[in-house]
Amino acid sequence: MSAAGKYRDRVQIQSRTDPAARDDHGRPVDAWTTRTTHWANVQDTDASEQQFGDGVSEIPTHTVTIRYYAGLNGTYRLKWGTRIFNILGVTNPDGKKIDHVVKCIEEVATS
């Protein structure tokens, strides 16, 4: 597959805005801003939770491959259309800073 065909989805890399921001009632505001938009390959991988003994562990629901983005880590999130993916882990598989493979779990809408 050519490099161009490898990336067919557009994702936004987002970071939290100022954590000191508050709403009218003084509660912290959980707001995000888009840092950049990247071409990506988004793939479903598995269910979101698995039972281990007395606890539940999250497992990735999606694997997203993007071009390398310096500093990408679990404090960021990805937005794909209207869907939000919280980052569980980021790897640079070949060590050459060409691609990032991002393991994510999709945020579930509460409304």
FENGI-V767891 format. One record per residue. N is the residue number from 0. RES is the residue in one small letter. PHI is phi in whole degrees, 0 to 359 (none if undefined). PSI is psi as a letter, one per 40 degrees, with the letter a starting at -180 (999 if undefined). OMEGA is omega as a letter, one per 20 degrees, with the letter a starting at -180 (999 if undefined). Layout:
N&RES&PHI&PSI&OMEGA ; N&RES&PHI&PSI&OMEGA
This chain:
0&m&none&h&r ; 1&s&289&i&r ; 2&a&301&d&a ; 3&a&295&d&a ; 4&g&285&e&a ; 5&k&292&d&a ; 6&y&247&h&a ; 7&r&238&e&a ; 8&d&245&i&r ; 9&r&254&h&r ; 10&v&237&i&r ; 11&q&262&h&r ; 12&i&264&h&a ; 13&q&240&i&r ; 14&s&232&i&r ; 15&r&294&i&r ; 16&t&278&a&a ; 17&d&311&h&a ; 18&p&292&e&r ; 19&a&277&e&a ; 20&a&295&h&a ; 21&r&231&i&r ; 22&d&276&a&a ; 23&d&296&e&a ; 24&h&258&e&r ; 25&g&84&e&r ; 26&r&277&i&r ; 27&p&300&i&r ; 28&v&262&h&r ; 29&d&265&g&a ; 30&a&239&i&a ; 31&w&233&i&r ; 32&t&231&i&r ; 33&t&278&h&r ; 34&r&275&d&a ; 35&t&197&i&r ; 36&t&241&h&a ; 37&h&234&i&r ; 38&w&287&i&a ; 39&a&211&i&r ; 40&n&237&h&a ; 41&v&260&h&a ; 42&q&230&h&r ; 43&d&293&i&r ; 44&t&236&d&a ; 45&d&194&a&r ; 46&a&289&i&a ; 47&s&267&e&a ; 48&e&222&i&r ; 49&q&219&h&a ; 50&q&279&h&r ; 51&f&230&h&a ; 52&g&60&b&a ; 53&d&270&e&a ; 54&g&238&i&r ; 55&v&245&h&r ; 56&s&243&h&r ; 57&e&280&h&r ; 58&i&238&i&a ; 59&p&302&i&r ; 60&t&258&e&a ; 61&h&216&i&r ; 62&t&243&h&a ; 63&v&241&h&r ; 64&t&255&h&r ; 65&i&226&i&r ; 66&r&297&i&a ; 67&y&308&h&r ; 68&y&229&h&a ; 69&a&306&h&r ; 70&g&87&e&a ; 71&l&299&h&a ; 72&n&204&a&a ; 73&g&291&e&r ; 74&t&278&e&r ; 75&y&266&i&r ; 76&r&218&i&r ; 77&l&247&i&r ; 78&k&239&h&a ; 79&w&236&h&a ; 80&g&65&b&r ; 81&t&261&e&a ; 82&r&267&i&a ; 83&i&245&h&r ; 84&f&238&h&r ; 85&n&278&h&a ; 86&i&277&h&r ; 87&l&262&d&a ; 88&g&194&i&a ; 89&v&229&h&r ; 90&t&234&i&r ; 91&n&245&g&a ; 92&p&302&d&a ; 93&d&260&e&r ; 94&g&72&e&a ; 95&k&258&e&a ; 96&k&58&f&r ; 97&i&258&d&a ; 98&d&234&i&r ; 99&h&242&h&r ; 100&v&252&h&a ; 101&v&247&h&r ; 102&k&269&h&a ; 103&c&227&i&r ; 104&i&233&h&a ; 105&e&285&h&r ; 106&e&288&h&a ; 107&v&266&h&r ; 108&a&295&h&a ; 109&t&259&e&r ; 110&s&239&999&999
